[in-house]
Amino acid sequence: MYSCSPDPRHHSFTVIRHTANPGTQPIHFPSYAAFVSVHPDCISAFNELKLGKDIKYIIYKISDDWKEIVVEETSKEADFQTFREKLLSAKSKDRRGKEGIGGRYAVYDMEYELESGEGKRSKITFISWCPDDAPQYPRMMYSSSKDAIKRALNGLAADIQANDADDIEYENIISRVSKGR
C-alpha cells in the first residue's frame, strides 16, 4: 500500500510504501510545477495591462513541451463573450502529442458598476480555466503550476478557479469579483 503527501518545502511530493518493515524510507518525487517556468513575456504583458496600455485581457498557456507558461494572446477586445469562447475552445496536447480539451490561465480587467450607484470599479482578475473533462495530464499540470504564474503577476485583485462553462459566465465572475456590491 502507498500513500502520497505534498512537500512544499522541496517542491516535491513524498510516496511512502507501507510495509511490515518499519525501516521503509520515503521516496521523494519532484513536483511537476517545479519544472514549469514563467516566460518573461508573461510579466511584460501583465504590466502593460496594469498600466492601462489598451489591453483588456491576456490568455496564457503552458507550452506544448510542458516546460513554460507563455502568452498565447493579448487583446483589446472588450466583449467578454469573445474572451469566454476562447477559453472554452482551448486545446492542449497530452504527453503523447494527442490534442484535446485544454486549460488556460487568463487575466481580465473586469469592470463593473456598483449597485449602490457609486460608479464603476475595475479589478484585475486572474482566471484559472481547467475544465473537469480535460485529460488528466493537462489538468494536473495546470493545477500544479497555477501558483508559479500567480506569484509572477504582482497586482492581481481577484482569483477565479473555473472548471466548467458556468464558472466563466460573465454574471458569475462579476458576482465573485464585486463580492455582491
MOVENRA-V870020 format. One record per residue. N is the residue number from 0. RES is the residue in one letter. SS is DSSP state (hx for helix, st for strand, lp for the rest). BURIAL is I if it has 9 or more other ideal C-beta (glycine too) atoms within 8 Angstrom, else O. Layout:
N/RES/SS/BURIAL ; N/RES/SS/BURIAL
//
This chain:
0/M/lp/O ; 1/Y/st/O ; 2/S/st/O ; 3/C/st/O ; 4/S/st/O ; 5/P/st/O ; 6/D/st/I ; 7/P/hx/O ; 8/R/hx/O ; 9/H/hx/O ; 10/H/lp/O ; 11/S/st/I ; 12/F/st/I ; 13/T/st/I ; 14/V/st/I ; 15/I/st/I ; 16/R/st/O ; 17/H/lp/O ; 18/T/lp/O ; 19/A/lp/O ; 20/N/lp/O ; 21/P/lp/O ; 22/G/lp/O ; 23/T/lp/I ; 24/Q/lp/O ; 25/P/lp/O ; 26/I/st/O ; 27/H/st/I ; 28/F/st/O ; 29/P/st/O ; 30/S/lp/I ; 31/Y/hx/I ; 32/A/hx/I ; 33/A/hx/O ; 34/F/hx/O ; 35/V/lp/I ; 36/S/st/O ; 37/V/st/I ; 38/H/lp/I ; 39/P/hx/O ; 40/D/hx/O ; 41/C/hx/I ; 42/I/hx/I ; 43/S/hx/O ; 44/A/hx/I ; 45/F/hx/I ; 46/N/hx/O ; 47/E/hx/I ; 48/L/hx/I ; 49/K/hx/O ; 50/L/lp/O ; 51/G/lp/O ; 52/K/lp/O ; 53/D/lp/O ; 54/I/lp/I ; 55/K/lp/I ; 56/Y/st/I ; 57/I/st/I ; 58/I/st/I ; 59/Y/st/I ; 60/K/st/I ; 61/I/st/I ; 62/S/lp/I ; 63/D/lp/O ; 64/D/lp/O ; 65/W/lp/I ; 66/K/lp/O ; 67/E/st/I ; 68/I/st/I ; 69/V/st/I ; 70/V/st/I ; 71/E/st/O ; 72/E/st/O ; 73/T/st/I ; 74/S/st/I ; 75/K/lp/O ; 76/E/lp/O ; 77/A/lp/O ; 78/D/lp/O ; 79/F/hx/O ; 80/Q/hx/O ; 81/T/hx/I ; 82/F/hx/I ; 83/R/hx/I ; 84/E/hx/O ; 85/K/hx/I ; 86/L/hx/I ; 87/L/hx/O ; 88/S/lp/O ; 89/A/lp/I ; 90/K/st/O ; 91/S/st/I ; 92/K/st/O ; 93/D/lp/I ; 94/R/lp/O ; 95/R/lp/O ; 96/G/lp/O ; 97/K/lp/O ; 98/E/st/O ; 99/G/st/I ; 100/I/st/I ; 101/G/lp/I ; 102/G/lp/I ; 103/R/st/I ; 104/Y/st/I ; 105/A/st/I ; 106/V/st/I ; 107/Y/st/I ; 108/D/st/I ; 109/M/st/I ; 110/E/st/O ; 111/Y/st/I ; 112/E/st/O ; 113/L/lp/I ; 114/E/lp/O ; 115/S/lp/O ; 116/G/lp/O ; 117/E/lp/O ; 118/G/lp/O ; 119/K/st/O ; 120/R/st/I ; 121/S/st/O ; 122/K/st/I ; 123/I/st/I ; 124/T/st/I ; 125/F/st/I ; 126/I/st/I ; 127/S/st/I ; 128/W/st/I ; 129/C/lp/I ; 130/P/lp/I ; 131/D/lp/O ; 132/D/lp/O ; 133/A/lp/I ; 134/P/lp/I ; 135/Q/hx/O ; 136/Y/hx/O ; 137/P/hx/I ; 138/R/hx/I ; 139/M/hx/I ; 140/M/hx/I ; 141/Y/hx/I ; 142/S/hx/I ; 143/S/hx/I ; 144/S/hx/I ; 145/K/hx/I ; 146/D/hx/O ; 147/A/hx/I ; 148/I/hx/I ; 149/K/hx/I ; 150/R/hx/O ; 151/A/hx/I ; 152/L/lp/I ; 153/N/lp/O ; 154/G/lp/O ; 155/L/lp/I ; 156/A/lp/O ; 157/A/st/I ; 158/D/st/O ; 159/I/st/I ; 160/Q/st/O ; 161/A/st/I ; 162/N/lp/O ; 163/D/lp/O ; 164/A/hx/O ; 165/D/hx/O ; 166/D/hx/I ; 167/I/hx/I ; 168/E/lp/I ; 169/Y/hx/O ; 170/E/hx/O ; 171/N/hx/I ; 172/I/hx/I ; 173/I/hx/I ; 174/S/hx/O ; 175/R/hx/I ; 176/V/hx/I ; 177/S/hx/I ; 178/K/lp/O ; 179/G/lp/O ; 180/R/lp/O
//
